Amino acid sequence: MLYDILKRLTDIAGSLFGLIILSPVILMVAIAIKLDSAGPVLAETPMRAGKKGRLFRIYKFRSMVQNAQEILEKNPQLLEEYKKNSYKIFNDPRVTRVGKFIRRFSIDEFPQFLNILSGDMSLVGPRAYYPYELEEQQEKYPESRKYVKVILSGKPGLTGLWQVTGRSEINFDKRVKMDALYVKRRSIIYDLWIIIKTIPAVLSGRGAV
């Protein structure tokens, strides 16, 4: 399909361009993370569901303290808030000082250009969901099953329709509907429109947690 070929070429060119242009920022952020708290530069993230449900590990700058997942699982109050708020925690105590800044402006997601180069992700696409998130939320919102099926027919994206429309302010049921709408409407022109819309959305920090 012509769209798939053009999209892949755009992904390769865009991710290489992003890595080259942003290399000074990436280097400074890596140094800041190491100076700010103990632990690796990249986060130890759980696996995500990609195209056709294939699992892959997403690359992100570490914005939390070491063993953040273990801390979450051992803290019933945090775990309850995490699940109650569609797998996010507002004013998360595990987030570091540098982490607060890079999360606000989505700088923690810059390493995902490597996921795009490897073919696991695209510049534009649905959110990269956790497998357990999809399973649990479909139980909570049964009507979302039809949308999840559509979403998993495409690759997740660095940015997407929901990211430029409120990010964490949008709950799962509305988010998957928007992601499915993107997959059905996708085109190179639509992708470019979303990329352009991403810039003010990131600079405003709206919906970031």
C-alpha positions as a printed Julia matrix, in Angstrom:
209×3 Matrix{Float64}:
   0.0    0.0    0.0
   1.36   3.4   -1.03
   0.43   5.01   2.3
   2.39   2.39   4.28
   5.5    2.89   2.12
   5.33   6.69   2.38
   4.66   6.5    6.12
   7.67   4.26   6.72
   9.94   6.53   4.68
   8.6    9.54   6.6
   9.2    7.72   9.9
  12.82   6.93   9.03
  13.57  10.44   7.77
  11.73  12.12  10.65
  13.33  10.04  13.4
  16.84  10.53  11.99
  16.23  14.25  11.67
  14.88  14.38  15.24
  17.84  12.5   16.69
  20.35  14.72  14.88
  18.68  18.07  15.62
  17.88  17.19  19.23
  21.23  15.5   20.0
  22.49  18.44  22.15
  19.27  18.38  24.2
  19.39  14.6   24.5
  22.98  14.77  25.79
  22.18  17.52  28.33
  19.11  15.68  29.6
  21.09  12.46  30.0
  23.73  14.29  32.08
  21.04  16.05  34.16
  19.32  12.74  34.94
  22.59  11.18  36.13
  23.42  14.19  38.31
  19.9   14.47  39.75
  19.3   10.92  41.02
  20.75   7.43  41.14
  19.85   5.04  38.37
  20.1    4.56  34.6
  19.42   7.31  32.06
  16.67   5.31  30.35
  13.61   4.12  32.25
  12.97   0.44  32.91
   9.55   0.47  31.29
   7.02  -2.39  31.15
   6.34  -3.9   27.73
   3.83  -2.18  25.44
   1.39  -3.59  22.88
   2.34  -2.74  19.31
   0.88  -3.62  15.93
  -1.19  -6.82  16.09
  -0.56  -6.9   19.84
   3.16  -7.65  19.46
   5.0   -6.67  22.62
   7.96  -4.3   22.56
   9.89  -2.19  25.05
   9.51   1.54  24.66
  12.51   3.84  25.17
  12.02   6.79  27.52
  14.28   8.96  29.63
  14.0    8.01  33.29
  11.82  10.59  35.03
  11.27   8.65  38.26
  13.38   7.28  41.09
  14.93   3.83  40.79
  12.57   0.86  41.25
   9.53   3.07  40.61
   7.41   0.11  39.52
   8.31  -1.84  42.65
   7.43   1.17  44.82
   4.06   1.43  43.08
   3.23  -2.23  43.6
   4.1   -2.04  47.31
   2.07   1.13  47.97
  -1.7    0.33  48.04
  -2.69   4.02  48.03
  -0.58   4.85  44.98
  -1.7    1.68  43.2
  -5.36   2.52  43.8
  -4.93   6.03  42.39
  -2.96   4.66  39.44
  -5.77   2.33  38.38
  -8.58   4.72  39.29
  -7.18   7.49  37.08
  -6.64   5.4   33.93
  -3.05   4.41  34.83
  -1.69   7.79  35.82
  -0.9    9.51  39.12
  -1.18  13.25  39.53
   1.65  14.75  41.64
   3.4   11.38  41.62
   5.93  11.3   44.51
   8.2    8.97  42.52
   8.95  11.65  39.9
  12.36  13.33  40.25
  13.13  17.05  39.94
  14.48  16.65  36.42
  11.63  14.24  35.73
   8.99  16.87  36.4
  10.5   19.17  33.78
  11.08  16.61  31.05
   7.62  15.08  31.52
   5.91  18.46  31.33
   7.35  19.13  27.88
   7.45  15.46  26.73
  11.26  15.51  26.55
  11.28  12.1   28.26
   9.86  10.67  25.02
  12.72  11.77  22.74
  14.41   8.31  22.9
  11.32   6.9   21.16
  12.88   8.06  17.89
  14.91   4.83  18.28
  11.66   2.82  18.48
  10.54   4.53  15.27
  13.81   3.71  13.49
  13.5    0.04  14.51
   9.95  -0.1   13.14
   8.1   -0.7   16.41
   6.53   2.77  16.35
   5.63   5.59  13.96
   5.94   9.35  14.28
   2.13   9.51  14.39
  -0.21   6.81  15.65
  -2.3    5.59  18.56
  -0.97   5.57  22.11
   1.37   2.69  23.02
  -0.82   0.91  25.57
   0.23  -1.51  28.29
  -1.19  -5.02  27.66
  -2.69  -5.17  31.17
  -4.16  -1.69  30.65
  -6.01  -2.87  27.54
  -7.24  -5.99  29.29
  -8.45  -4.29  32.46
  -9.95  -1.23  30.78
 -11.88  -3.29  28.26
 -13.51  -5.04  31.21
 -14.41  -1.64  32.65
 -15.54  -0.21  29.28
 -16.9   -3.17  27.21
 -17.86  -0.84  24.34
 -14.16  -0.04  23.87
 -13.36  -3.53  22.52
 -14.25  -2.59  18.94
 -11.95   0.44  19.13
  -9.02  -1.52  20.6
  -9.24  -4.01  17.73
  -8.88  -1.15  15.23
  -6.03   0.44  17.21
  -3.96  -2.75  17.22
  -4.12  -2.89  13.4
  -1.6   -0.02  13.29
   1.66   0.97  14.94
   1.63   3.18  18.05
   2.98   6.69  17.58
   5.28   9.18  19.26
   2.41  11.63  18.9
  -1.22  11.21  17.93
  -4.71  12.62  17.95
  -5.26  12.19  21.69
  -1.85  13.68  22.53
  -2.72  16.96  20.79
  -6.19  17.07  22.36
  -5.47  16.9   26.07
  -3.21  13.89  26.77
  -3.77  12.7   30.37
  -6.94  14.74  30.73
  -8.7   12.19  28.51
  -9.92   8.91  30.02
  -9.41   5.5   28.42
 -12.85   5.14  26.83
 -12.59   8.47  25.01
  -8.9    7.98  24.22
  -9.35   4.65  22.41
 -12.24   6.11  20.4
  -9.96   8.94  19.25
  -7.1    6.54  18.48
  -9.42   4.32  16.42
 -10.68   7.39  14.56
  -7.09   8.24  13.62
  -6.4    4.71  12.32
  -9.51   4.85  10.14
  -8.75   8.34   8.79
  -4.96   8.1    8.56
  -3.19   9.72   5.65
   0.11  11.53   5.13
  -1.69  14.91   5.16
  -3.49  13.99   8.4
  -0.17  12.88   9.94
   1.44  16.22   9.02
  -1.5   18.09  10.55
  -1.07  16.17  13.84
   2.7   16.78  13.86
   2.11  20.53  13.43
  -0.51  20.48  16.22
   1.95  18.61  18.48
   4.3   21.6   18.77
   1.92  23.98  20.64
   0.49  21.04  22.63
   3.96  20.11  23.92
   5.0   23.71  24.62
   1.83  24.34  26.64
   2.41  21.22  28.75
  -1.36  20.66  28.86
  -2.4   17.28  30.21
   1.15  16.23  31.17
   1.59  14.33  34.46
